[in-house]
Amino acid sequence: MKKIISLIFLLFLGIAVYSQEITIPVPQGFDVVRSNILHGKIDTITWFSETVGNNRNAVVYTPPGYSNTEKYPVLYLLHGIGGDEFEWLNGGRPQVIFDNLYAENKMEPMIVVMPNGRAMKDDRATGNVFAPEKQEAFATFEKDLLNDLIPFIEKNYPVIKDREHRAIAGLSMGGGQSLNFGLGNLNKFASVGGFSSAPNTKPPQELLPNPEEAKEKLNLLWLSCGDKDRLISFSKRTSDYLKENGVPHIYEVYDGNHDFNVWKASLYRFTQLLFKSENQ
């Protein structure tokens, strides 16, 4: 049976195993641009969604030194209910966090895809973002992701096309999507992360009706939230269920609210654990 990550590696990073709740500060300057390091590249891509019936957009980060002759793992990084494919860039500066981690040799080279997770013809974050049809579009994105976006990425980028090298994570609504889609498709994803996951997160008994399968297939399962976040119960109930059923995972609780201070810290911590040799 696979381990999520070797215990030694986790302890080296100071990370809790089996959902111990801890508060871990991130280092000062982790999200500040450094001029004396190599930088990755940000592009906007367009794919045709058979699910929706029109073109849709995503932002793609490729790492420093990116080459078409190499093969890369992929992280699909999802936004919240009021955001779109640019929310992470506008609020979280993920490209800066990634560049700094690469400079410190703390992150495996990977492609990061930030799509619009609202799978409908007019997918703009306008009007009433809580409208039923817009909330339904977040659920519909599962089909769009699996049948349209992932095949597009794997056709147009030099990626490793197995579940071991495919991860999904997101914030708030995107955190719920990531847990729902990732844990609901363990044949597609080996690493899953939910940051401050929202009420769209399925009850844990539905997320993982077969804990033994999760133990066997998951390389990394991550939950995090701010201690002052009114949505923390959704992360906690999931962690409690996982702990009761012996499913290894990481649950980190930060001093914070439902905002990018928590989500940036979560991304910083989560991506350092992705696609490590201990996972494979």
N, C-alpha and C positions, 0 to 999 in steps of 0.2 A: 504493500500500500504506500502510496506517495505521501511524503510529508509536505506541508505547505512550504516551509522554508526551514533549513536546518536550525536547530535550537541555538547552536553556537553563533550563527550569523545573526539571528534575532537579538540575542543578548549583546552581541558586539555593537549593534545599533541602538541598544537601549529600548527595545520595543517590547511591549507586553504580548504575551501569548495567551490564548484562551480568554480573551476579552477582559483583561484587567483594565480598569479605568484609570488613566493617568493624564497628567497635563505635562506636555513637553514643549518648551519654547523653541522656536526656530531661530537660527543664528541671525544676528543683525546683518542686513544687507543682502539677504538671500534673494530678494526680488529687485535689486538695484542694478541697473545697467552698468557693465564694466567695459571700458573701451579697449582694454589691453588683452582681450581674449577673442577666440574665434566665435562666430555667431552662426546660428542656423538661419533657415530661410522660411518665410511665410508666403504661401500662395493661396489664391482662391480658386476653387475648382467647381465645375458644373457637371452633374451627371443627370441622365434621364431616368426618372423613376417610373417604372411600370406600375408600381403600387399606386402612385398619386396620379400619374398620367401627364406629367409635365417635367420640365427641368427643375432641378433643385441644386442648392449651393452648399459648399462646405469650405472650411479653412484647413489647410494642411501645413504642418510644421515638419521640415526635414532638418536633420541635425547637422552640425558643423562637419565638414568633410564628406558630406553625402555624395554617393557615387552610384550610378546606374548599374555598375558591375558588381555591387554587393547586394546582399539580401538582408532585409530588416524586419523585425517584429513590428506590430502595429498596436497602438492604443487609440481607441475611440473614446473621445472625451466630450461629454454631453453638458448642455447648459440647463438653466432653470426655466420656470414657467413664464417669466416675463422677458426672457432673452431670446437670442438667435445664435447663428454661427459665430457672431462676433462678440458675444458676451464675455467669454473667457479672455479674449484679447483686450477688451475695453476695461474690464474690472480686475483681472487676475494676472496679467502679464506673464502668461505661462512660458512664452518664448524666452523671457529673461531668466526665469527660474531654471528652465532647461539648459540654457547656455551656461549659466553659472555652475550647475551640477556637472555638466560635461567638462568644464574647465578644471573641476576638482576631482574628476574621474570617479564620480559617484553615481552615474547614470549610464545604463546600457544604451548604445545608439538605437534609436527607434523612430518610426514615423508616427506622428500624432495627428489624428483626423478629428476636427471639430465641426460636426455637421449641424444643420438646423434640424432639431428633433421634433418639430411640429409638422407632421406629414399630412399636409393638405395643400390645395392649389394656391391659396393665398396664405403663405406661412409666415407673414410678417407679425412681429410682436406689437400689434396695434389694437386699439379698441379694448374690449373686455377680454383680457388674456385668460380669465377664468371661465369663459363661456363653455358650455358643454361640448360643442363641436371642436373647440380648440383643445380641450382636455382629452377628448377622444383621439385627436390627431397625434398626441404624444404616445398613446397606446398603439396606434396604427404604425408608428415609426418602427416598431419591431420588424414588421414585414418588409418595410422599405430598407432597413438596415441590412437584414439578412439576405434579401433577394436582389437588391439593386445596388446599394452603396458598397458593401464589402466586395462583391464581384467587380465593380468598377475600379476600386482601389487595387485589387489584386491583378487586374488586367493592365493598369496604367503605371503602377509603381513596383519596384523590385522588392516584393515582400515575401516573407516565409508564410506559406499558405496552410499552416496547421494550427490547431487550437492552442497548442503550447506557446505559440508566439502571437496570440491575439488576446487583447485585454479590453475591458470596457469599464469606464468610471464616469461619474458625473456629480454635479451639485444639485441639491434640492430636488426639483422634479426630475432632473437628469440623474440624480442619485437613485431615485426610485426606479426609473427606467433601467438603469444599469443593473440593479439587483434583480428586477423582474426579468429582463432579457438575458442577462448573463447566467443567472442561476437556473433560468428556464431553458437554457440552451447550452448545457455543459459539453455538448459535442462540438460547440463552436468557440467557447471561451474557457480558458483555464485560469484567468485572473480577473477578479471583479472588485470594484470599489464603489462605495456609496458615501458621499460627503453630505451630511445634514439631510439625509433622504426624506422626501416629502410624503404626505398621506397617500400618494399613488402607489407607494410600496405595498406589495401584497402581504397579507399575514404570513408569518414565517412558516406555518404549516403548509401553505400553498407555495411559498418560495422554494422550500426544500422538503418535499414529502418523503424523499428517500435520503436521509442524512448519510447513509453508508456510501451512496454513489458520490456525494459531494466530497467525502473524505478521500475517496479514490482518485477523483478527477481534478479537484481544485489545487492549483499551485499557490494561489494567494487570494484570500478573501479579506477585504478591508472595510471597516466601518469607522466613521468619525463624526463628531458633532461638537458644537459649542455648548458649554454647560448652562448657558442662559437662553438657549434656543428653545422656543416653545414646542418645536417639533422633535425634540430629543427622544420622546417616547418611542418613536418609530425605529430609531436606531437601537435603543436599549432593548425593546422587545425582541428584535431580531438577534441581537447578541445573546440575550438570555436563552433563547431557543437553541442557538448554536452551541452554547456552553452546556446546556442540559443534555444535548445529544452528542457531545464530544466532537464537534466539528471544529478543527483548529481555525482560528481567525484572529485578526487584530482589531481591537476596538479602542480608539483613542478619543478622549474627551479633552477639549481645550477650553481655556478661559476665554469665552467669547459668545457671540450671538449668531444669528443667521445671516452671515455676511462673508465678504471675500477675505477678511483676515483669517477666518477659520478655513475657508476653501483653499486659499493659497498655501497655508501650512499643511493642509491635508495632501495637496498635490505634491508639495516638496517631499513629504515623508513617503507617500505612496509610490512615486515613480522611482525612488531609490531601490525599491524592492522588486521591481518588475524585471522579468526575463533574466534573472541572475542564474548562473550555472547551477546553484543549489536547487533551483526550481525544476530543472529539466530532467 
